[in-house]
């Protein structure tokens, strides 16, 4: 899988998990502690993500990092 494909897949997973929790990008970003545009950029695969932000996102979704990444 190329880097671009990995980012695209992660964005799809992130959007799916966020919507499963019925969270808007704005509400989710507030839970994560990042700006709303950052969440949008991740979902559109426009931004690479750090491990620290993966941890913040998993925590905001109340799932483990492994659970977040298992579909990659």
Secondary structure as UniProt FT lines:
FT   HELIX           3..20
FT   TURN            21..22
FT   HELIX           25..32
FT   HELIX           36..43
FT   TURN            44..45
FT   HELIX           51..61
FT   HELIX           65..69
FT   TURN            70..71
//
